[in-house]
Amino acid sequence: MENVLPVVVGILALGVGAQVLAKRLRVPSVLFLIVIGVGVGPEGLGFVSIETFGDGLSTVVGLSVAIIIFDGAFHLRREKLREAPRAVFRMTTVGAALAFFGTTLAVRVFLGTGWDVAALIGALLIATGPTVITPLLEVVTVRDHVATTLEAEGIFNDVSAAVLAIVIFEAFVVGGAPAEIPVAFLQRLVAGIGVGIVVAIAVRYLLVDVGLPAGDATQVARLVTLTGALVSFGLAESIFPETGVAAAAAAGVVLGNLELPHREEILSFNRDLTLVVLSFVFISLAALIDFDALLGLGIGGVAVVVAVTLVVRPILVAISTTHWRFSRNEKYFLSLVGPRGIIPASVATLFAIELEAAGQFEAARTLAGTVFLVIFITVVLQAGLARQIAERLHVVPMKSIIVGGGRVGRALATRLEKRGENVHLIDRDPNTVTALREDGFSAHEGDGTAAETLRAAGIEDAKLVVATTADDDVNLLVSQLARTTFDVENVVARVNTPGNVSAFDAVGVQAIDVASATAWSIDNEIERPALAHWMNELGEGHDAQEIVVTAEELDGATIRELSAEIPDGCIVAVVAREGETYVPDAEMALEAGDRITFIGREEAVSSAVKRFHPHDA
């Protein structure tokens, strides 16, 4: 035990290094973490083994998992869950059940285990988890409804897996009544969620009702929130084993949907802490992989992995996403990307130790081997290749690149992101870039007139480039590069001197003359004040958006037939087709490729846009 400190320090250093390298290479960090874990474990250099941490490993892993789960749940706000409510509900109910029964059957058939061990493995492999999904989504940009489905599945199914696994373990292995499994599952689930809600209410009371000290308000807010995550986990575990995950998740979801002081600072602190503990836990558990146990599974083990990833997963995704929001390729992406994470690894390790203590060596070996085999292969292939899979399937939304991070660029980026666009800003001022990143924008430091900078920002996948700097020469050069070198069709530029408009027109760029645009706005205020006020107050609950109809099933449907598809508070104002613009009547039939303009309440317009334009044309 005297050598634990240097081992822990070494693991943390390697983990942080892996995080930095992963961001630079745009690869999910868990891929590097699992490789490092294997390298320092008994199968590699032998620095870490199951004896290294003694009996304290399960406690450290449990608290780390609580932090990770809490952080992921804290991000699941109501607005995010509304992006794909049906898919989230199905993935975490019907999908979880299919994963359990399908995996249990595969283990039983291909490995010939008893139903008890098969069910235990099936329960553990329900989980994907934020430990693998969060790093994956940091390097793979997908549409909001796809990301929300993956995130919510990871949080909620982690809870289901942990609780169901302990109930099955106690029923089949320790010696309970299998018939009582459903009741015991619900009992533990409700207990864990109840503890989490109570702790969340207490934290909210301390932060809001009691108030924070003036000088150290931010620091106290972060520490109180972190303490709440740990207390919810520990309190639930003291009531029922393996319910701490449910408590931490419930506390995170509740607090994440309450208005708390210093919310952004809490989010930042949680995310930084999560990266640290994620590095430690993933490397530590990866070091415990027994490759002899993996290889000992033989062809049966490979068959289980194939069944879980290429049969069970696609079926549950197909059933869960029978909804217009998901394109065919997005369904394929969800089917091919479902890596397993910390929960099955940590719980499987605990159960294997208990099985060995009970003399069930073969069951322990099969349990640990199968779970770690699925984790290892899904992390390496599905998480490691997630970006390539997404790009191959064209599920990454095309980028909108803005050169110039000043007031105009920032305001435009805010509006575009509000509509769900994948926006990347470029600015040469490092202070501006830092400020943009701190406010949540994807910003790149560099010269926007250099092809290398544009390429690094992803211009080769861009559908729109906008030059918004105060220098017309810079804007013109950016526009020329975008049009001629990178063949971007939609290029818009700010023109500060009216006499320069012709130069932009000559290269096929849509020029926005600042003087004329300002005069037009003033004229609207004079001649059409009501309309001008409404258009200028879009952030106050109203919106107007023009999109291309890309939902194939709507081709040929009339406005009257689609009335049920258009939310209350939103109307189709204009339809543009083949260069002509129409104010549609109820009998006008839409065609794929029509450009339609919705106006109305912001929420209603957003829903209509996602219905009629579920993916890029």
N, C-alpha and C positions, 0 to 999 in steps of 0.2 A: 504493500500500500504506500510505502514511502516514495515510490516512483510515479504516483498518480499525477502530481502537479505538473511535471514536465510533459507528461503524455497529454494532459488536458490542454496545456498551453500550445503544444505542437498541433493538436487537432484543430484548435481554434484558428491558429495561424494558417494552416493549410486550408481550412474552410473559407476564411476571408479571402485568401489568394484565389481560391476556386471561384468565389463570387465575382471578383474583379475580372478574372479571365473569361468567365461565362458572359458577362456584360459586353466585354470587348469583342468576343467572337459571336455574340448573339445566339448562344446555345444555352438551354436550360441548365442551371447550376447543379441540379441533382445528378446530372450525368457525370460531372467531374467529381462530385462528392462521393458517389457510390464507387467510382474507380479508385479514388484515394483511400476509401475505407477498406476495400479489398487489398490495396497495396500495403497498408500498415497493419493489416490483420494477420492471423495465423497462416493464411494462404500466401501472404507476401513477406514483408520484412519481420513480422511477428512482434511489433511494438505494442499492439493492442490485442487482448484476448478477453474471454468472458470473466476471467479472474482478475483482470486489471482494476475494475471498479468495485468488485465484491458485490455485496447485497445492495449497495447504493445505486446501482445502475437503473433499476426499475423506477426508483423515486425520481431520479434526475430526468429520465426519459418522460415520465408522467408529467412533471411540471413543465418540461419543455413543450410537450404536446399541448398542454393547456394554453400556453402562450401562443403557439402557432394557430390552434383552433380559434382562440379568442380573436386574434388579429384578423383571420379570414372572415369570421362571422361579423366582426365590427364593420366590415366593408359591405355587407349584404343589406343595403338600405332598401326601403320599400320601392323607391323609384327604379332601382336596379332589378329587383325581382319582378316588377311589372313588365320587363322586357320579354320574358318568356314564361309566364305563370303556369300555363298548361304543361309545357315541357318539364319545368322544374318539378311540378307536382307528380307527374308520371315517372320521371327518372328516379325520384326518391321514394316512390311507393311501389307501383307495378314494376318499374325497372329494377329496384332493389330486390324485390321478390324473385324476379326472373334470374337475376345474377346469383342469388342464393341457391335456388333449386337447380339451375343449369350447371353451376360449378359443382354442387354436391353430386349430381348425377355423373358428371364427367370424371370426378375423382373416384367415385365408386366403380365405374365401368373400366377406366383405363389403368387404375392403380390397384384395384381389387381390395380396397380397405373396407372396414366395417362402416355401416351407415353413421356411426357416432363420429369417427374421425373425418369422414367425408363431409358431414354437416358442419363440423367445426371449421374445416378449411373453407367450405362454401360461405360461412358467415364472415370469416375474416376477409375474404376476397371480394366482398361487396364494396369495400371502401376504395376510393381513389385518393382523395384527401388534398387539402391545401398545401401540404408539404411538397407535392409534386406539381399541382395545378398552378399555384401562384408563380413559381419560377418559370413555368412554361409560358404563361400568359404575359410575362414580362418581356419575352423575346418574340412572341408570336402575336401579331395584331389580328384579331378576328372581329366580326361584327358583334354588337353588344349582346344580342340575344344568344349567340353561340357562347360567348365568354361567360355570361350569367348562368347559363345551363351547366357549364363545366364547374364554375365556382360553387354554385349551390349544391350540385351533386356531391362535390368533394366534402363540403361541410356536413350536410345532413346525412349522407351515407356513411361517413366516418362514425357518426354517433350511432347509427343503426348497427353497424358492424361490431363496434366495441361492446355494446350492450347485448346484442344477440349472441355473440361469441361466448361471453362469460355465462350467460344463461344456459347455452348448450353444453358448455364445459361442465357446469355443475350438475346438469341433468344426466348426461351420458357418462361422464368420466368420474366425477366425484361420487355420483350415486344419488340421483334424484328421480323425480317422476317426469318422463318426457311429455306427458299430457299437460303438465303445468307450465310448459315453456311459453305459450302465448301470454298467460297471465303474468308470469314472472318478468317477461320482456316489457310489457306495458307498465308494470309496477316500477321497475327500475328506470324506465324512460321518463315516466311522469315525475318520479322522485328527483332525477337529475335536472330535468327542465325546471321543476319547481324551485330547487335550490338556486339555480342560475338566475331565475327571475327575481327572487328575493334579494340576492346579493346585488343584482343590477339596480334595483330600487334603492337599496342602501347607498350604493355608490352615487347614484343620482342625487340623493338627499344630501350627501356630504359635499358634493360639488356645487349644487345649485342652492339648496335651501340654507345649509349652514354657511356656505360661501367660502372663498379662498383668501388666504393672506395676500395683502397688496403686493409685497415685494417678491414673493416666490410662488405666485399663482400658477404659472405654467408648470414649474417643476412639481408642485404638489398635485396638480391635476393629473399629470402623467403617472406619478407614483400611486395615487389613489386608484386609478383605473387599473394599473398593473396588479396591485394588491387584490382588487376585486376579482380579476381573472384567476389568480392563484387560490384565493379563499374559496371561490365557488368550486374549483376543482377539488381542493382538499376536503371541504365540508361534505361534498357529495360522496367522495371516496370513503369517508368515514361512516357513511350510512350504508351504502352498497358499493362493493368493488366494481370498477369499470363503469361507473356512472359519472365520473368527473368530466369526461369528454362532453357528455350531454349538458352538464352544468356550465362548462366554459363556453360552449357554443350558444346556449340560451342567453347567458349573460352578455356575450358579444353582440348577438342580434338585437337584444333589447336596448343596450346602451348605444349601439350604432344607429338606432332609429330615434333616439332622443336628442334634443338640442342641448349640447353640453358646452360649457365654456372651454376655450382653447382646444377645440376639436381637431384642428389641423395639426397642432403640435402633438396631440395624443396619437393621431394616426401615424405621424412621422416617427415618433418614439417607438410605437409598437412594431412598425415595419423594420426599423433598424435592429431592434431586439430579436425579432423573429428570424432575421437573416443569421444572426449569431448562433441562436440555439438550434436553428435548422442545420447549420453546418456541423455543429457538435453531434447532434443526434443521428443525422444521416451517416456521417463517417463512423461513429461508434457502432451503430447497428450493422452497417455494411461490413465492418471488420469481423463480425460474428458469422458471416456466411460460411457454411461448411460445404465446400465444393464436392467433397466425397458424398455427402448426403444428396446434393443436387444430381451428381452423376449416377448415384445409386438408383435414382428413379427410372433411369433408362428411357426407352421409347415411350413408356406410359406417361412420364413426366412431360415430355415434349407434346404428346397428344393432349394432355390437360391444358397446356398453355395455348395450343392451337384452338381448342374448343372454347376456352374462356375468351380469347381475344378475337377470333375470327368467326365464331358461331354465336355464342351467347351475347357478346357485346353488340354486334350488329342487329340482332333481333330486338334486344331491349331498346336500342336507340330508335329503330324503325317504329316500334310501338309508341314510344314516348314522344316522338316528333312528328306525328301525323297531323301537321298543322302548317298553314300556308307560310309562316315566317321562315321556315327552313328550306333552303334550296337543296337539290339532290346532292350536290357536292358538300354542302355543310353537314348533311347527314352522314356522308362517307367519312368526313373529317372526325365527327364525334364518334363514329364507329371504330376508327383506327387509332384514336388517341384516348386511352383510358388507363394511364399508368397507375400502379398501386404505390402507396407511400408508407409513412411511418406507423400508422395504427396497426395494420396487419403484421408488420415486422416486429414491433415491440410486444404486442400481445402474443404472437406466435412464439417469440423467445421465452416469455414468461410461462406459457403453457407447456412448452417443450421441457423446460426445467422441472416443472411439477410432474409431468408424465414420467420423466426419467427417475425422479425420486420415488414414484409409485411402482417402478419396475417395468413400465411400458416403453421399453427402449425403441422398439420398431415403430410404434405409433408416434413417439416423439420425433424420430428421424424423418418419418414420412411427412408429418405436419410441418416441421421447420423447413425441410427440403422443398416441399411443394410451394409453400408460401414464398420463400425466398427466391425460388426459381421464377415464379410469375413476376415478382417485384423486379428482379434483376433484368429479365428480358423486356418487360414493359418499360422500365426506366431507360434502358439503353436504346431500344428501338423506337418506342412510341414517343417518349419524352425527348430523347436525343435527336430524333428526326422530325419532330413536330413542325418545325419551321419549313422544312423541305416538303413535308406532306401538305401543309397548308398552301404553299406556293404552287405545288403540283396540281392541287385541286382548285386553285384560284379562289380560295375563300378569304384571302387577305384583301380587305377593302383597299381600292386604289388610293394613293396618297394625293393630298392637296398640299402643295409646297408654297410657302409664303416667304419671299426674300425681303427682309426688313422687319425687325422685331420692335419697332417703335409703336407709337400710339395707334396708328392706322393698322399696322400689321397685327398688333395684339387684339384690337377690337374686331377685326375681320376673323381672326382665328377663333375668338370666343364665339362668334355667331356661327361659324362653320362647324365647330365642335358641338355646339348645341343641337345641330341637325344630324349629329352622328358621323361627321366626316373624319377621316384619318389625317389630321393636320400635322405638318412638320414645318417649323420656322427656322430660318437661317439668318444669322446676324454676325457681323465681325467683331462686335464689342463684347468682350467676355462678361462684363458686368450685366449687360442686357440679357445675355444668354442665361446667366445664373439666376437672374430675377424671373425670367420666363419659366425655367425649370422648377423653381421654388413654388411657382403658382400652378404647377401641374401640366405645363405645356411640353411637348416634345420639341426641343430646341437644339440646333447644331451651331457650333461656333466655326466661322470660316468666311471666306470671301465668296459671296453669291455669284460673282462673275467668273469663278473658276469652275471648270467642268468637273474637277475632282471633288469639290465641295458639293456640287449638285448631285453628283453620282452617289456620294456617301449618304446624302439625305434621302436617297431613294427615288430620284427623278425618273429612272427607267421604268418605275411602276406608277408614275404619277398620271392622273387624269386632268389635273389643273395646276398651273403655275401662275402665281400672282407676284408681281414686283411692286413693292409698296414703299420704297425708300424715298427720301427727299431729293435724290439726285437723278435727273432724267437720263444722264449718260449711263449710270449703273443700271437703271431699269430697262433701258434699251438693250444693253449688252446681255442682261439676264434673259430678256425676251427672245433675242436672236438665238442664244444658245438653246433655250427650251424648244424653239420652233425648228431650227435647222439641224442641230447636233443630236437632240434627243427626240425629235418628232412628236412633241406634245401638242395635241390638237387645240386644247383650250388654254390660251395664254392671255392674261389680263395684266395691264400695267397702269400704274398711277403716273399721270403726266402733270408736272408742276408748272410748266411753261406752255401756254396754249399753242404757241408757234411750233412746238415739237410734235404735235399730234400726227402730222403727215409722215414723219419718220417712222412712227410705230405702225401706222396704217400700211406702209410700204412692205413691212415684213409679216403682215397678216395677224397683227396683235390687236386685241380689243383695248383701245386706249380710253382711260377715264380721265378726262380733263378736270382737274381739281376746281378751277375757276368756274367752268360751266356746271359742274355737279353742285357746287355751292349755290350758284345762281338759280338752278332748277329747284333746289330745296327751298330757297327763300320764296320763289315764285309759288310753289305749292302752299307754303304757309299763308300767302296772300290770297290766292285764288281758290284753293281747296283745303282750307284749314282743318276741317273735320277729318278728311282722308289723311292729310299729312300727320296730324296728331296720332291717328290710329297706327299708321305705318311706323312712326317714331317710337311708339310705346309697345313694340312687339315683346320686349322683355317684361312687360307688365301683364302678360297673360294671353297675348294674341300673336298670330304668326301668319305669314304668307310664304308658301313654298311651291316652287315649280320642279316637277320631277318627270322622268320618263317612265312610262308604264312597262314594267318588266315581269309582272306576274302573268305567266302564260295563260292561266285558266280564266283570266278576265277578258281575253281577246274576243271581241264580238258581242260582249254584254252591253246592254244599254244603261244609261244613267239611272233609269227607273229601276231596272233589275238590280243595280248595284247600291241602291239606296240603303239597304241593310248593312252593307259593307262600309259605308261612310259614317263615322261616328257623329252623334248629335253635336251641334256647335261647330260644324265644318261643312263647307260647300265646295263644289267644283266650280270655280269662277271662269276659267278659260281653258280651252283645249286648242293646242297648236298641232297642225298636221300638214306636212308637205308645203311648208312656207305660208300656209293660211292659218288665221287665228279665228276661233269661234267662241261665242258665248253659248254653251250647250243647252239644248232643251232635253226633256226627259227621255225622248226617243233616240237620242244620238248614241250610236254604238261606238265604243272605244276600240282601238286597235293597238296591238303591241307596237311600241315605239312612239306612240302619241306623247306629246309633252302637255301635262296638265298642271294647272295651278290651283292649289287649295288655299282657302283663306278661312280663318275662324279662330277658335280658342286654341292656344298653344298645344295643349295636351291632345285635343281632338285632331289637329293637323298632323301632329307627330304620328299618331296611330294610323291615320289615313295614308301617310307617306309610306310607312312600313308595310301596309297592306298592299298598296299598288306598286311599290318599288322595293321588293324584298332583297334584291341583289343588283349589282352593277349591270348595266346593259352591255 
